[in-house]
Amino acid sequence: MPAAPGVPPGARVAPSSPGTYNRVQTPKELPLTTSDPKAFAQAQSQAAEHPPYLWWAGRVTPWEDANVHLTMVGWSAISAVFEGIRAYWSPQREDLYVFRLDEHLKRFQQSIRFMRMKDPYGPEGIGGAICELFRANGYREDAYCQPLAYMGRTVPGYIAAEDIPAEVFITNRAAPSNLGQGKVLHCCVSSWARISDNVLPPRAKAITNYQNSRYVSNEARVNGYDAGIILNDRGKVAEGAYACIFIVRNGVAATPPITAGILESITRDSLIQMLGEMGIPVEQREIDRTELYLADEAFLCGTLMEIAAVASVDRYQLSNGAMGPVTQALESRFLQIVRGQDPKHQDWLTAVYAKATAAV
């Protein structure tokens, strides 16, 4: 069967839904770095804007109609889990491509199960809702989506429970890509330790786990750095705040293993595959703090972070302090993939508009 117009061969097409909506004001992406307080304050102000719709309780809902009682704030977040998913606009094909949607849905289901909740919609239902909401809000630009599952008003999140039906809502917002801008980060090794599997398991993408990264980010910011890097309880490198980390030494890339106290990152998995295809060996192993200082290159990665080169760690400059050749080549190819311009990984993309347009 031929692909729908605008869909590269191998790319998936999102299910269509009736209704056409015009998007109004949407928030801008918060900057990755905090070196410009005015820009950060402006972005925070813009983030107060919102799209016209979100998805809640099984349907697209006007933003202003999605209300719960004030007493629900706080405790429901203890057991809440979420996903962060990027979608990239292709001006050539005039379609929005959700990056690795199936893998994000699988991780979302695992997090829900880990918290002993039940998902009443299943991965197909949530995946369809994500694409429906992108269409409802009319995004024709890079965007970010966040499905979130929590225990509702019947069971507060702090009470031990099992097989509780989760309540789910989904939001999205404009999120311009930082790829290709040549930005670099100045990082520090944080005094805070990474949470561990037998305390607050990082394998679950839980709201509560992100307090760990918030401590690290705040410490980095007040000390004049762009981002923090976290050591685990064994004193080995775990990850950056809100992001995984790679180093490159002597032509070999290395990243901490999933047993180092990291989130099982979808972006990390993508880059491991891509580096192998580029002929660059990848080691998943423990990394010492001092290896960060001696690395030829380093970069942080994640859905929101994408790929961000590290220029220095604890004021130790890496090479010439600019984005290294491996990071640059990786970023360039990643940008081609997410825009639908690379034939190798079309199966990583889900087209949002193609089928709906073809059905008109």
C-alpha positions in Angstrom: 0.0 0.0 0.0 1.5 3.4 -1.0 2.4 5.9 1.7 0.1 8.8 2.3 1.2 12.1 0.8 4.0 13.7 2.8 4.9 10.5 4.6 8.4 9.1 3.9 8.6 5.3 3.3 8.6 3.4 6.6 7.2 6.2 8.7 4.0 5.4 10.7 0.9 7.5 10.2 -1.1 8.6 13.2 -4.8 7.6 13.4 -7.1 10.3 12.2 -9.9 12.0 14.2 -12.7 14.4 13.1 -12.5 18.1 13.8 -10.2 20.9 12.8 -9.0 23.5 15.3 -6.9 26.6 15.1 -4.1 27.0 17.6 -3.8 30.1 19.7 -1.0 31.2 21.9 1.4 28.5 23.1 4.3 28.6 25.5 7.9 28.9 24.3 10.6 26.5 25.3 12.5 27.4 28.5 16.2 27.9 27.7 18.6 25.0 28.5 21.1 27.4 30.0 20.5 29.9 32.8 23.3 32.3 32.0 20.9 35.0 30.8 18.5 35.8 33.6 16.4 38.1 31.4 15.8 35.5 28.8 15.0 32.9 31.4 12.4 35.3 33.0 10.9 36.1 29.6 10.6 32.3 28.9 8.9 31.7 32.2 6.4 34.5 31.5 5.7 33.0 28.0 5.2 29.6 29.6 2.1 31.0 31.4 0.4 30.9 28.0 -1.4 27.8 27.0 -2.9 26.0 23.9 -6.7 25.9 23.6 -7.0 22.1 24.3 -5.7 19.3 26.4 -6.7 15.7 26.6 -8.4 14.4 29.8 -10.7 11.6 30.8 -10.8 10.1 27.3 -11.4 13.2 25.2 -10.0 16.5 23.9 -11.1 19.1 26.4 -11.0 23.0 26.4 -8.1 24.0 28.6 -10.3 26.1 30.9 -12.7 23.3 31.5 -10.1 20.9 32.9 -10.6 21.5 36.7 -10.1 19.5 39.9 -10.6 20.5 43.5 -7.8 22.4 45.2 -7.4 19.6 47.7 -6.2 17.3 45.0 -3.0 19.3 44.6 0.1 17.7 46.2 -0.7 14.2 47.3 -1.8 13.0 43.8 1.7 13.8 42.5 3.5 11.3 44.8 2.5 8.3 42.5 2.3 10.3 39.3 4.3 9.2 36.3 4.7 10.8 32.9 6.4 10.8 29.5 8.1 13.6 27.7 7.7 13.2 23.9 9.0 15.5 21.1 7.5 16.0 17.7 9.3 17.7 14.9 7.9 19.8 12.0 9.0 19.0 8.5 8.4 22.1 6.3 9.3 20.1 3.2 6.5 17.5 3.8 4.3 19.8 5.9 3.8 17.2 8.5 4.6 16.8 12.2 6.6 13.7 13.2 6.4 12.3 16.7 9.8 10.8 17.6 9.8 7.1 18.8 6.2 7.2 20.0 5.9 3.4 20.4 9.0 3.4 22.7 7.7 6.3 24.8 4.3 4.5 25.1 6.0 1.3 26.3 8.0 3.2 28.9 4.8 5.0 30.1 3.0 1.7 30.5 6.0 0.3 32.5 5.9 3.3 34.8 2.2 3.0 35.4 2.6 -0.7 36.2 5.5 0.0 38.5 3.2 2.3 40.5 0.6 -0.4 40.7 -1.9 1.5 38.6 -3.9 0.3 35.6 -4.1 2.2 32.4 -7.7 2.2 31.2 -6.7 3.3 27.7 -3.7 1.2 26.7 -0.8 2.2 24.5 -2.9 2.5 21.4 -5.5 4.7 23.1 -2.8 7.0 24.5 -0.9 7.1 21.3 -4.0 8.0 19.3 -4.9 10.7 21.9 -1.4 12.2 21.6 -1.7 12.7 17.9 -5.3 13.8 18.2 -4.3 16.6 20.6 -1.5 17.7 18.3 -4.1 18.1 15.5 -6.6 19.8 17.8 -4.1 22.4 18.8 -3.0 22.8 15.2 0.8 22.6 15.8 2.8 23.1 12.6 6.1 23.7 14.4 8.3 21.7 16.7 6.3 20.7 19.8 6.5 18.7 23.1 3.9 16.4 24.5 3.5 15.2 28.1 1.0 12.4 29.1 0.7 12.0 32.8 -1.0 9.3 34.9 -2.0 9.6 38.5 -4.2 8.2 41.2 -7.4 10.1 41.3 -9.5 11.5 44.1 -10.6 8.0 45.4 -7.1 7.0 46.5 -4.5 9.6 47.5 -1.0 8.9 46.2 0.6 8.3 49.6 -1.7 5.3 50.4 -0.5 1.8 49.6 -2.7 0.5 46.8 -2.8 -2.0 44.0 -4.3 -2.2 40.6 -5.9 1.3 40.9 -7.3 2.7 37.6 -5.1 5.6 36.7 -6.5 9.0 35.6 -4.6 10.3 32.6 -4.3 13.7 31.0 -2.1 14.9 28.1 -0.8 18.4 27.4 1.4 19.7 24.6 3.2 23.0 23.8 5.5 24.6 21.3 9.1 23.5 21.8 11.6 24.9 19.2 14.5 22.5 18.6 17.9 23.5 19.9 19.6 21.2 17.3 22.1 22.8 15.0 22.6 26.0 17.1 26.2 25.1 18.3 25.3 25.7 21.9 27.7 24.3 24.6 27.2 23.8 28.3 29.5 24.5 31.2 28.8 21.8 33.8 29.7 21.0 37.4 29.7 17.7 39.3 27.0 18.1 41.9 27.4 17.6 45.6 24.0 15.8 45.5 24.0 12.0 44.9 21.8 10.2 42.4 18.7 8.4 43.7 19.1 4.6 43.5 17.1 1.5 42.6 16.4 0.5 46.2 15.4 4.1 47.3 13.5 5.9 44.5 14.0 3.7 41.4 15.1 5.9 38.5 13.7 3.3 36.1 10.2 4.7 36.7 9.7 8.1 35.1 8.0 9.4 38.2 7.4 13.0 39.2 8.9 12.5 42.6 12.2 11.4 41.1 12.7 14.7 39.5 13.3 16.5 42.8 16.7 14.9 42.6 17.5 16.7 39.4 15.9 19.9 40.7 18.4 20.0 43.6 21.2 19.5 41.2 20.0 22.1 38.7 19.5 24.7 41.5 23.0 24.1 42.9 24.5 24.4 39.4 22.7 27.6 38.7 23.6 29.4 41.9 27.2 28.5 41.4 27.3 29.9 37.8 27.1 26.7 35.8 24.6 25.7 33.0 24.0 22.2 34.2 25.0 19.6 36.9 26.3 16.1 36.6 25.3 13.6 39.2 27.4 10.8 40.8 25.6 7.7 42.0 25.9 6.1 45.5 29.1 4.3 44.3 30.7 7.6 43.4 30.5 6.8 39.6 29.0 9.1 37.0 25.2 8.5 36.7 23.8 11.2 34.5 23.2 14.9 34.1 20.2 16.7 35.7 17.2 15.7 33.5 19.5 14.1 30.9 21.9 11.2 30.2 25.6 11.7 29.5 28.2 10.4 27.0 31.9 11.0 26.9 34.3 10.4 24.0 37.9 9.4 24.6 40.4 8.3 21.9 37.6 7.8 19.4 35.4 5.6 21.7 32.1 6.8 23.1 31.1 5.7 26.7 27.9 6.1 28.6 27.0 4.8 32.1 25.0 1.5 32.1 21.3 1.3 33.0 22.4 -0.1 36.3 24.2 3.1 37.2 21.0 4.8 38.5 19.8 6.3 35.2 16.5 6.6 33.5 16.3 4.1 30.6 16.5 6.9 28.1 15.0 6.6 24.7 17.3 9.3 23.3 20.3 7.5 24.8 19.2 4.3 23.1 18.8 6.1 19.8 22.3 7.6 20.0 23.9 4.3 20.9 22.4 2.8 17.7 23.4 5.8 15.6 27.0 5.9 16.9 27.4 2.3 16.0 26.1 3.0 12.5 28.6 5.8 12.2 31.5 3.4 13.0 32.1 4.8 16.5 32.5 2.1 19.2 30.2 2.6 22.2 30.9 1.2 25.7 28.2 1.0 28.3 30.3 1.1 31.5 31.1 2.8 34.7 32.7 6.3 34.3 34.9 7.9 36.9 34.5 11.6 37.8 38.0 12.4 36.6 37.3 10.8 33.2 35.0 13.8 32.6 38.0 16.1 33.0 40.1 14.2 30.5 37.4 13.5 27.9 37.9 14.7 24.3 34.2 15.4 24.1 31.1 15.0 26.3 27.4 15.7 25.7 24.1 15.5 27.5 21.1 14.0 25.8 17.4 13.6 26.5 14.0 14.3 24.9 13.9 17.9 26.1 17.7 18.4 26.1 18.1 16.7 22.7 21.9 16.7 22.2 23.9 19.4 24.1 27.7 19.5 23.9 29.6 20.0 27.2 32.4 22.6 27.0 33.8 22.2 30.5 33.3 20.3 33.7 34.3 21.9 37.0 36.2 24.5 35.0 38.2 21.8 33.2 37.9 22.7 29.5 37.3 19.8 27.2 39.6 20.1 24.1 39.0 23.5 22.6 35.8 24.2 24.5 33.6 23.9 21.4 31.4 21.1 20.1 33.6 18.2 19.2 33.5 16.4 15.8 31.7 13.3 17.0 29.1 15.3 18.8 28.7 17.6 15.8 28.3 14.6 13.4 25.9 12.9 15.7 23.8 16.0 16.1 23.7 16.6 12.4 22.4 13.1 11.6 19.9 13.2 14.5 18.5 16.4 13.1 18.1 14.7 9.7 16.3 11.7 11.2 13.8 13.7 13.3 12.9 15.9 10.3 12.2 12.8 8.2 15.2 13.3 5.9 17.2 10.2 6.7 15.9 6.9 5.2 17.5 4.7 7.8 15.1 5.3 10.7 11.8 6.2 9.2 10.2 3.7 11.6 11.2 6.0 14.5 8.7 8.6 13.2 4.9 8.8 13.4 3.2 11.3 11.1 0.5 13.3 12.7 -1.3 15.0 9.8 -0.7 12.8 6.7 -3.7 10.4 7.0 -6.1 13.1 8.2 -5.1 15.2 5.1 -5.5 12.2 2.8 -8.9 11.5 4.1 -10.3 14.9 3.3 
